[in-house]
Amino acid sequence: MQLTVAEVIALPVIRAGDPEVLSKHRFDEPIRWVHVSDVPDLSALVQGGELVLTTGAALRDSPQTYLRRMADAGVIGVVVEVGATPLPAGLGDIAAECELALVALRRQVRFVEVTEAVHRMIVADQYERVEFDRRVHQTFTELSLKRLSTAGIVEAAAGILDEPVVLEDLTHRALAVSLRGRSADLLRDWERRSRLRATAEQWAVTAVGPRSEQWGRLIVPVPSPDPDRTQMVLERAAVALALNRMIERDRTGMHHQAQSGLIDDVLRGRIADEREAAARAHALGLRSAAHYTPVVVRVRRPLSAADPVAAQRQNVLLVDTVLHTVNASGHTGLCALRRDGEVGGVLALGVTRPAEEALAALGTALRAEIARVDGTAGAVLAVGPAVDGVVDAVTGLGEASHIAEVALALQDSAKAQDSPRPFYRAADVRLRGLVSLLRDDPRVQTFAETELRALLAGDPAHIDLLREYLKLAGNKAAVASRLHISRPVLYKRLAAVRAALGVDLDDGESMTSLHVALMVLDAQGRNGIDIPKV
């Protein structure tokens, strides 16, 4: 703690001079140095914060001018040796007017002894501060390297200061507290007191986090005997807390990278041994299980999102959301970003419910959570066949990815949007899903137009009739019953369709071609198909 004017006057070497205090202004301020001089103008010799020792020759000649010059030069106070010549009357009032400390020594003292004593204490204090700073720096550096918890960093700061320390967030909720033996009443009504009384109660407060991303405050909720030292410790603790938060986020990122690296190693053949793959997977958090399920989560994003940085942030958030939802649902998994908007994973499903029920609940939870966090409306969960090993499960991500892509395209049709499935397997997408995926291909559109051109330009009822006929695999009795018409009427209408198309409706290849063309028509969501001009 730095020496104040009052502490210097209380030193034995000054007390031996029988000091008389003429002005107590600035008595509690710390002094930077002690200067001995009898010259009337010290403006060129001092830097501010000094205590001047003088025999009083210049002071007696012109008290007002001398003290004013001292004040203007930044001097804190003057100690004058009276000797045989008395001081001018009213000198204390003049010093008070200039806001200076003024002390008269009635007995002679050796100024060299005063300067030696004071300077020794000042230097010792400065050395102690340097040593304290070094110790604080070393302590928090070691804490950062050890990745101590947030509560541990707060406890360390409180231990160094021997004062209570509170870490709060931006809503003034206490996240970590070290009371250092103080009563828990210190936290009573904390949010209100933190908002309104931090300044009034002389609390030491330091923001935590970079200037543009502050996320909390460190507080010593009592007046400090050494505010500078307290502030320094809080600032060092704030840096350690910010670094700890960054490391924790990086650790999450590194965990994702490790999972992605394992999946990539298996897919590229760098790891083919099941024992090695399983050992690495289990070390990364995948629970050992009898079966592993390859899954792919795919979301629909607008093509206009051209900002690569924003896209990367969205993808990282998507991986986080998928992993969090998987874990929250009672499963474990490895996840990796396979491409923009697509996360592939290997799951070890929980054993508390049947697999189909567990996947249905997971798919529903994923769709809701992705919509809430990512703001993406369309999301599908595609599931590949469950297998016995981790390597086979990773290999199955290719099939699951195809299912996800087809399922997402299939969801674009009006019928699929009415009741989206919680998850999709290969059996759920089949030919109609593939057609939905390819519906915007000009060659597919041209094929559908060529197959159905005559009907598209004619009676729309013929399209409906052909759709029912093909859906029931050419069973005329079933078609007549479905459409509530007699067989003769059905035969007449089918003859008109056959004549318009110029094909045999009982031929298997013709039925397949027409059925695919109608699927393309349905996938377009309109009654006709525009042929691209080439």
N, C-alpha and C positions, 0 to 999 in steps of 0.2 A: 504494500500500500504506500502511495507517495506521501512524502512529508508535507504537512500543511504549515502555514505561518504559526498557528497556535502551538503546534508540536515543536517547532524550532524555538519558540519563546520559552517553552517548558524545559528545554535542555539544561542540564546543570551548568554548562559553560556560560549560558545566557543568564540563568538565575543568579549566578555569582555577581553579575553586574547590577543587581537590584532593579529589574526592569519595571517601568511604569507604562501602562498601556494608555496612549492618548487617543487612538482610534482603532476600533475593532473591525472596521470594514475589511472584507475579504480574508478574515482570519481562518476560515475553514477551507480556503482554496489551496491546492498543492503548489509547491514552488518547484521551478525547474532547476534553479541554481542560486548560489549566493555570490554577490559581486561586492567588492570593496572599492569605494571611490569617494573623493571629495570634490570632483569637478561638478560645475553647476549644470551641465547638459550631457546626459548619458545616451541621447538618442542614437548615436553612432556606435555605442559600445554594448548595448543590450539587445536581446531579441524578443523579450517579453516573458513574463512568468518569473522574473528574478526577485530576490529579496536583497535590498541594498544596505550595506553597512557603511556608515559615514561618521566622521567626527563632528559634522554639522557646520562647517565654515560657510559653505554656500547656502545652507538652509537658513542660517542667521541673517545673511545679507539680504535675501529676498525670499521669504517663506512661500508666498503665493506663487511666484514664478517657478521656484525650484520644484515644489510639489506638483504643479500642473505639468511641468516638463516630464517628471517622473511618470505621472499617470499616462500622458500621451505616448511615452516610450514603451508602455506595457508593463512597467514595474508593478509588482503586487503590493509591496510594502517597504518601509524604511525603518531601520534601527539606527538611532542616533546616540552617540556617546556624549553626554552632557558636559562632563568635566567641570571646570571652575566657572565657565561662562554660562549663565542661565539661558534657556530657550525663550524666544518671543512668546508673549501671551497669545492665547487663542489658536495655538498651533494645531491642537486636536480638531477644532472645528474646521480649519482649512483642509486638513487631511481627509476629514469625513466628507467635505464638499467635493474633494477630488476623488473620493472613493478609493482611498489608500489606507493600508494598515500603517500605524505609526507607533513606535515604541521608543521610549527614552531610557537609556541606561545611566543610572545615577553614579555607578562606580565604573572604574576603568576595567576593561577586559582586553585580552589579546585577540584581535580579530582573526589572526591566523589559526588560533585554536577553534574559533567558531566555524571558520570555513572548512577546516579539516574534519571536524565532527559532522557537520552537515553534509559535506560532499561524500564522506565515507558512507553515510547512511543512504544518500541518494544513489550512489554507485551500487551499494549492496542491494537496494531495492530494485534497481534496474537489472542487476544480474539475476536476482531471484525471479523477476518477471520473465527474463529470457529462459531461465531454467524451467519455469512453470509452463511457458509456451511450448518448449521442447517436449516436456512430459505430456502435455495435452495432445500435441501432434502425434507423438509416438503411440499414445493410448488409443486414439481413434483410428489411426492407420492400422494398428493390429486388430482392432475390432472389425474394420472393414475387410481385412484379409481373412479373418475367421468367419465372416458372414454371420456375425452375431445378430440375434433377433432385434426387432424394433424395441421391444421392452428392455433388452439388454443394453442397447445404446443409451436409452433414457436413464437407466439405472446407473450406468457409468458416468454420465454427465452429472447426475445428482451426487454421486460419490465424490467426484472431484471438487465440486462446489460445496459439498455438505449442506445443500439446500434442496428443497423439494422441486421437482421438475415435472411438467406435464406436457405431453404431446397431444395436440388436438387437431381435428380436421377443419375444413373450411366452414362447417356448420357448427363449430365450437363444441363438438363431442369429444370427450377425453378418450384418446386411443390407447395411451400408455401413461402410467403414473408411477412416480417414485416419491413417497412422502418423506423419507428420511426421518422417521420417528415422529413426524407431525401428526396431528389429529386428522381423522378422515373428514372432519368438518371443513377442512380446507377446500374440499371438492363440493361442498354444499351449494346448490343452486349455481352450478358451474357455468352453464351456457349463458345465463343472464349476466353473471358477474364478468365473464370473459368478454362479453360484448361491450359492457358499459363501464367497467371499472379498471381495466388493465392500465390505463394511464393514471387514473385518480389514485390507485393503490400502489403506484410506482413499481409495477411488474416489469421484469425484463422479458422482452418478446423478440423472437427471431423467426422469420419466415423459413419454411422448409420447401425445397424444390427450386428449379430454375425460375428466373424472373417471370417468364411467360407461362410457366406450368406449375405454379405454387400449389401444393396440395395440403399444407398444414402449417402449424405454428408450434414452436417450442417456447415454453413459458416457465419462468421462475416466479411463482405467484406470491412472493413476499419481497419487501424492500431489501436490496442487496447492500452490504457494507462496502463492496468494491464493484461498482457497476461495469467498469471497463473489463475487469477480469471475467465477470459473469457473462457479459456479452460475447467475449472471445470464446469461452467454452461452449456457449449455445450455438455460435456460428460453426464451430468445428463439429459439434454433434449434429447440426442440421446437414452439413456436408455428408457425414457418415450415413445419416438416414436416407438422404437422397440417393447416395451411391448404393446403399442396400436395396432400395426400391428398384433401381435400375438393374442390379444384379439379379434380383428375383424375376424381373420381367425377362431378362436375357436367359436366365436358367430355363424359363418356360419355353422360350424360343429355341434354345439348344436342345431341350427335350423333344420338341417337335422335329428339329433337324435330325436328331438321332433316330427317331422312328422312321422318318422319310428315308434316311440313308440305308436303314436295314431293308426296307421294302425295295428300294432301288437296287441294292446289292443282290437280292434274290431274283428280281426280274431280269437283271443283266447277267445272271449266272455266276456272279462273283462269290455267292454263297449257295451251295447246292446241298450241303450236308444238313439234314434235318436237326441233328443234335445241336449244331452250332447256331442255326437259325432260331431254334426254340430257346436255347440258353440266352441269346441276346434279346429275344422278344420278352422273355419272362423278366429279365433284368430291367427292361423298359416299362414294366407294369402290366404286361399281358398275363392274365391268370392261366395257369396250367389247366387244360380241359381235355375232355375226350374228343371233342369236335371243335373245329374253328370255322367261322363263317365269313366268307369274303363279301363285303358290302361296298357300295358306292353311293355317295350322296351328291346329287347334281342339282344346281339351282339355275333358274332362268334369269339372265341379266341382259339389260339393253345393250345393243351393239354400240351405242353412242358414247359409252363410258370409255373415253380414249386416254384418260389420265392414268399412266402406268403406276404411279405412286398410290393413287387412290384405289386402283384395282388390287394392288398388292396388300394394302391394308384390309380391304374387304376379304381377300382370300385368307389372310392370317386370322381374321375374326371368324371366318367360316370354320376353319380348322378348330379353333378354340371352342366354338359353339358345339360342333359335333362331338368333340372329346368330352366336354362338360356334360352334354346330354346323355352320352353313352354311360359315363360314370354315374350320373345321377339316377339312371334307370337300373342300376345294379349290375351292369356289365363292365368288362374291361376290353380295351382295344388298342391297336396300333393304327395311327392315321397318318396320311400323307397327302399333300396337295398334288394331284396328278396333272391338272391343267386349270385354266381359269374357270372358277365356279364349280369345280369337281374335286371331291375328297374321297379317296379310296381308303378302306380300312379292313383290318382283320379283327373279328370280334370273338371273344369267349363269352358266350351268353350266360347269364345267371341261371341257376337251377331251380328257382322258386316257382316257375311256371313253364308250360310247354313252349317249345321254340316258336311255333306260329303265333301264339298269343303274345310272347315277348317281343317278337319282331313287329307285330301290329302296334303294340303300345309304343315301341321305340320310334316307329315311323310317324305316328301321330305326334309324339313329343318333339321330334326333330322338325316337322313342318311348322309347328306352333312356335318353337324357340327360334328357328331361323327367321321366320316372319317378324318376330318381335325384335330380334337383335340386328339382323342384317337388312330388314326392310324388303326382303325379296318375296314376291308373291308365290312364285312357282318353285317347288322343291320336291324331289322324289328320292325315295330310298330303294335302291335296287339290290337284290340279294342273290348271290350265287349259291351253288350247292355246298352244303357243309361237308368238310373233309377232316381227315384224322390228323394232318400235320400242318405246321405253319408254312412250309414251303409251298405245299399244294394250295393252301388258302391264298397266299400272295399271288400265285400263278392264276388263280381264279378271278382276280380283279379285272382281267381283260374281258371276260364274259359279263361280269357285273357292270362294267363300264358301258358295254354295248346295250345291255338291258336298260340302264339308266338313260342313255341318250334316246333310245326308242320310246321309253315310257314318258319322258318329258315332251317329246314330240306328240305322243298320243294324247297327252293331257290338253293339248291345244284344241282338240276337237270339242265341240259342245257337249257331246255325250260323256266324254271322260271328265269334263270339268264339273258335271252335275254331281258325281260321286267318286272323287279320286280315291284310289286305293292307298292304304297306309304304307304298303311296300309292294314291290313288283318282283316276280320271278320270271324266268324265261317263258313259262307257260302262259303268263298273263299278257304278253305283248305279241308274240307270234307274228303272223303275216300282217294283221291289221296295224300293229305297231310299226313294222318295217315300212309299210305304205305311208303311214303318217310321217315317218322320218324322211321319206323321199318325195313327199307330195309337191315340193317346190321345184323339183328337178324338171327342167323343160322337156327332157326326153320322156319322163313319166307322164307329164301332162299331155304330150303329143300322143303317146300310146293310148291314154284314156279317151282322148278326143277321137282318135281314129276308130277305136272299138265301138264307141257309142254315138258317133256323129249323127246317124240317121234318127236315133231316138231323141237326141237332144234338140234337134230341129223340129220334132213333131209333137205328139201328144205326151204331156208329162206323165199321164197315167200309165203309159207303156213302161216308163222307167220304174215306177212303183211295182208294177206287175213282175218285171224281170228281177227286181231285187228280191221279192218274196219267193219267186220260183227258184232262184239260185240258192237262197238261204235254206230252203227245204230240200236241196239236192235233187230237184226235178220231180218230186213227188206231187203229181197233178192232183190227186185226191186231197192231199193235205193243203195244197195251195188254194183249191176251190173252197175248202172249209174255212181256211184263214180269211179269205176275202169275201166270204158269204155270197158266193155266186155258184151257179150250176156248172157242171162239167162242160156241157156243150158251149156255154158262153166262154168258159176258160179256154177251150180248144180254139175257138174262133179268135180270141184276143192273142193267144200265143202264136197262131198262124200269122197274124198281122205283124207281130214283133219279129218272127222269123223272116218274113218277107222283107221287112225294112232293113234288117241287119244282114241278110243274105248268108246266114250261117245255120248249121244244124244245132238246135238247142239241146239235143240229147247227146251230143258229142262231148266227151269228158274234157278235151283240151279247150274246146270253145267255151264250155261252162267256166273253166278256170280263168281264161282270159277275160271274159265278161265280168266275172266276180271281182277280179283284181281291179278292173277299170272302174267298177262301181265303188270299190273301197277308196280309190283315189278321189272320186267325185265326193264321197262323204267326208274324206279328210280335208277337202278344200272348204267344206262348210257352205257350199252354194249349189244351185241346181245346174249350173253349167261351168265349163272350164274354158278359160281363155288360152288360145294357142299362142305362144310367144312367136313374134315375127322374126324370121331369120333371113 
